[in-house]
Amino acid sequence: MDGLAHWGNDGRNDFAAGWFGPRLLNESVKRRSMGVWEKHSFWGWATVVSFALTAVLLFIFRANPQWDTAISSWFFVVQACEAAAPSWRVCGTFPLVHSPFWDGLRNIGMTTPRAVMVLTVLALMSAFVFSAKPDRGRIQLSGVGLISLFLGPLLITNWILKEFWGRARPFQTTEFGGSREFSLPGTIVDECARNCSFVSGEAAAAFWLLWLVPLLPVAWRVGGGGLILAFAIFVAGLRVAFGRHFFSDVTIGATLSVTCICFAYWYAATPLAQRTADAFLNWGQRMAAPLHR
């Protein structure tokens, strides 16, 4: 059967109710919400469009490198250099990075995706702990969140791009008081040893929270999605204001994360994903069997 539509045939498509509870999600809203999972082709096209947008934006940023330095300069305060400093040296700082208030907000931005990750894992585990017949829908869609997290913020962003592309962070470049050379986004250079600027891990993690939007009741999606998007933009903006990332870093990190979300939803409706979910369901039931004797 195509997509996830067949879940409704045996009453196992109550994932949304498992997350939101019957008081918050009535049957009519639940049915409309589950229609999202049936749009296999929609998520396929969304993946292609999002990936294409990422490529186009990267091309634009590479063609206009002055955008990165210009935007970062909005948050940079020039200061007098020491007398011994060479004449070409630019001295200054990104003052927001030293503010306890803004640093506290940054910590919230880092903690929130981690908390959602933990809750997603707990939701997956609770499907086996609290029921002898776990909800297959919860397993499949918890997997969407974890797969998109693994592919986007973890594998592509932190384990590949940030480790091997070597782009110096703004505060490390000569334009902003550092000693490293500015480089184009996407170019592999040797200006940073590890945990480098391209792309932003915190921006990718914040935009990963958008995977929750399709799980919201239909009536809440615009408002809830808008709040999540505003939060993600704010988190990304702080990284630029702190001089820790260029604008291109946070933008590409965001679009890569969205691409992985769309791919994960598309993959969840494939026969391979359904067979994997069934195998995981059977394994989990065997592991949790002693809890239900």
N, C-alpha and C positions, 0 to 999 in steps of 0.2 A: 504494500500500500504506500501511496505517496505521502512523504512528509510525516507529520505527527498526528494526522487526522484520525488514524485508527485507534489512538489512545482512548477516545471517547467510547469505543465499543464495549469496553469491559470496565468502565468506571475508574480507570487509573489516570485520568487526566486532571486530577485535582491539585496540581502543584501550587497554583496560585492560592487556593484555600489553605494549603498547608503552611504557606508563608504568612498570609494576612489574616487568616481566621475567619469563621463564618460571620462574625459581627461586622467585619469591615468589607466583605466581598460577597454579595448575594449571587444567586445562581445565574441571573441574566448577565451581570457584569462578568462573571467568571467565564461564561460561554464566549462572550465577545473578546475577552482577553486571550483565551486559548486560540482564537482565530489567527493571532499573530504567528503562532508556531507552525501553522499549516502553510504559510507563505514561503515555501522553499525557494521558489524562483526569485522572490523579492530579496531574500537575504543573499542569494547568489549575485544578483545585479548590484546590490548595495556593497558587497565586497569588492567587486570590480570597480565601481565608481569611486569608492573610498581610496582604493589603491591608486587609481589613476589620478585622483586629486592630490595624493601625497607626492606622486612623481611630478606633477605639474608645479606644485608649490616649491618643491626642491629645485626644479629648473629655474623658477622665478627668483628664488633667493640666491642662487648661484649667479644669475645674471645681474643681480642688484645687491652686491655685498655691502654697499654703503647703508642699506636699511638696517642691518644688524648693529653696526657701530653707532648709527644715528639714534636708534631707539635706546640702546644701552647708555648713551651719553645723557639721556634725560635724567638718569638716576645717579650719575657720577658727579662728584664735587671735586673740582680741581683745588689742590693745595700747593703751597710753596715747597719746593724741593730743598734738600740740604745743599749746602754750598759746594760740597764735593761731588754732587751728582752731575753727570754729563749734560750738556746743553739740550740734547734731544730728548731727555727723559721727561715723561709726563708723570706727575705725582698727584695723588688724590685718593679718594675712597668712595665706596658705595655706602652711604651712611645708614641706610635702613637695615643693613645686615647686622649692625651693632645695637639695634634697638630691641630690648627685651619684649616689648609689646608685639612688634612685627615678627620676631622670632617665635613667640608663643603661638601666633596665628599660623606660622609655617609648620610648627609641630602638630597642630590640629590637622593641617593639610596632609601631613605624612601619616598620622595615626588613623585617620578615617578609612582610607582604603585597606589598611591592615586589619582594622576591626571588621570591615565587611568581608574580607577574606576569611577571617576566623569564623564569623557567623555563617558563611556559606559552607565551610567544612562541617560545622556543627549541624547545620540543616541536613547535610548529606548523611552524617552519622546518625542523627536522630531518626531518620527514616527506618533504620534497622533496629535501633535501641527500643523504640516505643511501639513497634508494630511487628508482628510475626509475618505480615504480608506487606512489605514496604511499597510505597507509592513509586511506581516507575517514573512518573512524570517528574517528581522531585529529584530523583537521581539524575535523569537526563538533563534537566535544566540547571541543577547545581553544577553539573559538569560543564555547561556552557560558561558559567562564570569562571570556573577554575581553568578551563582550557584557554579562554581569552586572556586570563591573567598570566598564565604560563607563557603563551606565545608573545604577547605584547610587552607589558612592563618587565617581565623577567628575561625570557630568551632573547628576543630581538633587541630590546632596549639596553638592559643592563649587562647581559652576558656576551653580546656581540658588538653592538655599535659603540657603547660607552667604553668597552675594553680595548677595541682594536682600531678605532677610527682616529684616535689621537688628537682630537681638536681641543685646543686650550680654552679654558673658561675665560669670560671677559676680563675678570680681574687679574688674570695671568698674562694678558697680552700687553704689548707696549702701548697700545692706544689708551689703556686704563691703568697705567702704573706698574705693569708687570714686565717680564723679560722675554715672554714667548711671542711668536709671530701669529698674527691673525690668519686664519685659513678659511676657505670656503666650506659651507656645510656639505657634507657628503664626501669630501676629499679625504683620503687616507693619508695622514701626516704623522709626524713624530714630535709633536709639540706637547704631548701629555702622556704620562706613563700608564695611568689606569684611572678608572672612574672619571672619564673625561666629559667634555661639554656636549658632544653630539651623540645621542639626543637626551632630552631631559627625562630622567626616570620618574621624578615626582609629578611632572605634567602627565606622563603616560599613565601613571597609577591613578591620578585624579580623574582623567577622562575615562579610565576603565570602569568607573562607577556608572557610566551611562548604560552598561549592560543591564542594570536594574530597571530601566525605564519600561521595557516591554512587559515586565512582570507586574507593573502597577495596574490597578483598575483603569479602564478606559477613561473614565471621567477625571482621573488624577494625572494622566500622562503628560499633558501639556504643562501643568503647574509643577508637578514633581520633576519632570525632565528639565524644565527651565531652571529650577533651583539647583539641580545637580550640575547642569552646564555652567551656571554662574559660579558655583563653588570651584569647578575645575578650572575655569578661566582665571579666577582669583589666585588659585594655587600656582598656576603657570605664570601669571603676572608677577607674583612675588619672586620667583626664581630669576626673572629678568631684572627686577628692581634690586635684588641683592647682588647683582653682578656675577651670578653663578651660571647663568645660561644666556645665550643670545636668543633673540626672538625666533629665529629659524629653528633653534633646538627644541623649544617648547611646542612650536606649531607642528613640526614633523613628528615629534613624540606623541602629540595628541591624535593626529590623523592615523598614525600607525596603530595606535591603541584601538581607535574606532574600527579600522580595517579588520583587526583581529576579533573584535566583538561580532562584526557582521559575519566573518568566516565561521566563528564558533556556532552561531545560530544556524547558519546554512549547514554546517557539518552535522549538527544535532538531528537534522531531519533525513540524513542519509541512511541507507540500509546498514552500512558498516557501523555507524554510531549506534544504531538500534541494537545490533548484535552485541556490540561492546557493552551497552547498558544492560542487556539481558544477562551477559556473562558476569558482569559486576554484581548485578542483583542476586544471581544464584550464589556467587561466592560470599556476598555479604550475609545472605540468609543463613548459610552454613556456619559462618563465624558467629552470628548473633543467636543461633539456635539455643544455646544454653540459657540465654536470658529469658526465653519464653516457655520453658518447660514447667 
